[in-house]
Amino acid sequence: MHQLTIVKVGGKIVEEEASLERLLHDFSMLENSKVLVHGGGRSATKIAERLGIESKMVNGRRITDAEMLKVVTMVYGGLVNKNLVARLQALNVNALGLTGADMNIMLSEKRPVKEIDYGFVGDVKKVDAGLLSSLIAQGVVPVLSPLTHDKNGNLLNTNADTIAGEAAKALAEYFDVTLIYCFEKRGVLRDENDDDSVIPQINTELFNKYVAEGIIQGGMIPKLENAFDALKKGVKKVIITEASQLGKSSGTTVVLK
C-alpha cells in the first residue's frame, strides 16, 4: 500500500511567521503523499474581537453562534486556508484548499444540545475517502480547514483534531496512513512545565494510568483519545510532536498495546 502522511497543525503554529515558514518547508520535504489539516482559532478570536463579536469557549471548545460562524468561515476557509495554499505552491507543493462542503468530502451533523448548546458545531458522520484518494493519486495535496457541512446548506465549525482523525481513518482503506499531530510542545509530557519530560511511547494502559494520576489532562486527553480511535480503525501510526520536529524521529508515538 502507498504511504500517506496526514499532518495536523494547530493555530498557534500557522499564525506565527517563523514557525509557519519552518513547518511548511518541512512539510514540503516529506516524501510520499500528504495531507495538511489546520486550525486557526487564535486568528478567529482576534478578528471577532475587532468586529465586536464576543468569543465564548467551554472546555477549550468554541461556542459558534450565527455571527461567529461567519467569522470562522472567513478565517478558516479563507484567510488561513488560502494563505497556506499559496505558501505551499511557492514551495512547489500542488496544494488544494478544501472545506468539508467542497465536493461533499466531509459531512457532519449539528451537535445536539445537551448540557451545552455549541451552536453551529459539527460532528463528522461521513468522509468521501474515494474522492480524496483520487485527488491524492493525481499528485494533489489537500489542505483541509476545520469546516464541514450538513447537506442542508449550513457550514459547521468542526474541531481540527477531529477532521484529521476522521480523514486518517477513512483514508486508511486506501493508504498506509501515518497521522502526525504537530503543536508547540515536544510531545506528550510527564510534566507540562518540563519540555524534556517527553513520554516516547504511550499505549492505552499507560494513558489510563496517567489520566488517573493527573499527569495527562486538559486538551491532551481528547487528542490521545482521537489517536487511539484512529489506530483501532486502521491507521498505521500516530505521532504527537513539536511542529519544528516534523519529519524527524521524535515526539510521542501512540500505540494500542
C-alpha positions in Angstrom: 0.0 0.0 0.0 1.1 3.5 -0.8 2.3 5.6 2.2 0.3 8.7 3.2 1.2 11.2 5.9 -1.6 13.4 7.4 -0.2 16.4 9.4 -2.5 18.3 11.7 -1.1 21.7 12.8 -2.5 23.9 15.5 -3.5 27.6 15.1 -0.5 28.9 17.1 1.9 27.4 14.6 0.2 28.7 11.4 -0.3 32.2 12.9 3.4 32.9 13.7 5.6 33.7 10.7 8.8 31.9 11.8 7.1 28.7 12.9 4.8 28.7 9.8 7.7 29.1 7.4 9.6 26.2 9.0 6.6 24.0 9.2 5.7 24.5 5.5 9.3 23.9 4.5 9.5 20.6 6.5 6.0 19.6 5.2 7.1 20.2 1.6 10.1 17.9 2.2 8.0 15.0 3.3 8.2 12.1 0.9 5.2 10.2 -0.4 1.7 11.6 -0.4 0.5 14.0 2.2 -2.5 16.0 3.6 -2.3 19.1 5.8 -5.1 19.9 8.3 -5.0 23.2 10.0 -6.6 25.2 12.9 -6.8 28.9 13.2 -8.7 29.7 16.4 -6.5 32.5 17.6 -6.9 34.4 14.4 -10.7 33.9 14.6 -10.7 35.2 18.1 -8.7 38.3 17.2 -10.9 39.1 14.1 -14.1 38.5 16.1 -12.9 41.0 18.7 -12.2 43.6 16.0 -15.7 43.1 14.7 -17.2 43.4 18.3 -18.2 39.7 18.4 -17.6 38.0 21.7 -15.8 34.6 21.7 -17.3 32.1 24.1 -15.4 28.9 25.0 -16.3 25.9 27.1 -13.6 23.4 28.0 -11.5 24.7 25.1 -14.3 24.3 22.6 -15.7 27.3 20.8 -19.4 28.2 21.0 -20.3 29.0 17.4 -23.4 31.2 17.0 -24.5 32.6 13.7 -22.2 35.6 13.8 -19.2 33.6 15.0 -19.9 31.1 12.2 -19.4 34.0 9.7 -16.0 34.8 11.3 -14.7 31.2 11.4 -15.8 30.7 7.8 -13.9 33.8 6.7 -10.8 32.9 8.8 -10.6 29.1 8.4 -11.9 28.7 4.9 -10.4 31.9 3.6 -7.6 33.7 5.3 -5.7 30.8 6.9 -6.5 28.2 4.3 -5.7 30.2 1.2 -2.5 31.6 2.8 -1.3 28.1 3.4 -2.2 27.0 -0.1 -0.4 30.0 -1.7 2.7 29.4 0.5 2.8 25.7 -0.4 2.5 26.5 -4.1 5.6 28.7 -3.7 7.4 25.5 -2.4 6.2 23.5 -5.4 3.6 21.6 -3.5 0.4 21.4 -5.6 -2.0 22.2 -2.7 -5.8 22.4 -2.9 -7.6 24.1 0.0 -10.9 22.5 0.9 -13.7 22.7 3.5 -15.8 19.7 4.1 -18.5 21.2 1.9 -16.3 21.2 -1.2 -17.1 18.2 -3.3 -19.0 16.9 -0.2 -15.8 15.4 1.2 -16.8 15.7 4.8 -20.4 15.6 6.0 -21.4 16.4 9.6 -24.5 16.8 11.7 -25.0 19.7 14.0 -24.1 18.7 17.6 -27.2 18.0 19.6 -27.9 20.3 22.5 -27.3 18.5 25.9 -25.9 20.5 28.8 -24.3 23.0 26.4 -25.6 24.4 23.1 -22.4 24.7 21.0 -24.4 26.3 18.1 -23.1 25.6 14.6 -20.6 22.9 15.5 -20.5 19.7 13.5 -19.8 16.1 14.4 -18.4 14.3 11.4 -20.6 11.5 10.0 -19.0 10.7 6.6 -15.8 11.2 4.7 -15.6 10.7 1.0 -12.2 8.9 1.1 -12.6 7.7 -2.5 -12.7 11.2 -3.8 -9.9 12.4 -1.6 -7.7 9.4 -2.6 -8.3 10.1 -6.3 -7.1 13.7 -5.8 -4.0 12.5 -3.9 -3.3 9.9 -6.6 -3.2 12.9 -9.1 -0.4 14.5 -7.0 -2.8 17.0 -5.3 -2.1 17.8 -1.6 -5.4 18.6 0.1 -5.2 21.3 2.8 -8.3 20.8 5.0 -9.8 23.6 7.0 -11.9 22.9 10.2 -15.2 23.5 8.5 -17.7 20.8 7.4 -21.4 21.0 6.3 -24.7 19.3 6.9 -26.0 18.9 3.3 -28.8 21.3 4.2 -26.9 24.5 3.2 -25.2 25.0 6.6 -21.5 25.2 7.2 -20.4 23.8 10.6 -17.3 24.6 12.7 -15.5 21.3 13.4 -12.5 20.6 15.6 -9.4 20.3 13.6 -8.0 17.3 15.5 -11.3 15.5 14.7 -11.0 16.4 11.0 -7.5 14.9 10.9 -8.6 11.8 12.8 -11.7 11.2 10.6 -9.7 11.8 7.4 -7.0 9.4 8.6 -9.5 6.6 9.4 -11.3 7.0 6.1 -8.1 7.1 4.0 -6.7 4.0 5.8 -8.7 2.0 3.4 -6.6 3.3 0.5 -3.1 4.0 2.1 -0.8 3.1 4.9 -1.6 6.2 7.0 0.7 8.0 9.4 -1.1 10.7 11.4 1.1 13.4 13.0 -0.4 15.9 15.4 2.0 18.9 15.5 1.8 21.5 18.2 4.1 23.7 20.4 5.3 21.0 22.8 7.8 18.3 22.1 5.2 15.5 22.6 3.1 14.2 25.5 4.9 15.4 28.6 5.1 13.8 32.1 5.5 17.3 33.4 3.9 20.1 31.4 6.5 22.6 32.7 9.4 20.4 31.6 9.9 20.2 27.9 12.4 17.4 28.3 9.9 15.1 30.0 8.6 13.6 26.8 6.9 10.2 27.0 8.4 8.5 24.0 5.7 5.9 23.6 2.2 5.6 25.1 -0.4 2.8 25.0 -4.0 2.7 26.3 -2.9 1.1 29.6 -0.4 3.9 30.3 -2.8 6.5 29.1 -5.5 5.4 31.6 -2.9 5.3 34.3 -1.5 8.8 33.5 -5.0 10.3 33.3 -5.9 8.8 36.7 -2.7 10.3 38.2 -3.4 13.7 36.7 -0.2 13.6 34.5 -2.2 13.8 31.3 -5.0 16.3 31.5 -6.9 19.0 29.6 -6.8 19.1 25.8 -4.3 16.3 25.6 -7.0 13.8 26.7 -9.2 14.2 23.6 -6.1 14.4 21.4 -5.0 11.0 22.6 -8.5 9.5 22.5 -8.6 10.6 18.9 -5.2 8.9 18.3 -6.3 5.6 19.9 -9.5 5.6 17.9 -7.6 6.2 14.7 -5.3 3.2 15.4 -8.3 1.0 16.1 -9.8 2.0 12.7 -6.7 1.0 10.7 -4.3 4.0 10.9 -0.8 2.5 11.0 1.0 5.1 13.2 0.1 8.2 15.2 2.8 10.6 16.4 2.3 13.7 18.7 5.3 16.1 18.3 6.6 19.6 18.2 6.0 21.3 14.8 9.7 22.0 14.4 10.4 18.3 14.6 8.2 17.3 11.7 9.9 14.5 9.7 12.2 13.6 12.5 12.0 10.6 14.8 11.0 12.5 17.9 7.9 13.2 20.0 5.4 10.6 21.4 4.4 7.6 19.3 0.9 6.4 20.2 0.3 2.6 20.1 -2.6 0.4 21.2 -0.6 -2.1 23.3 
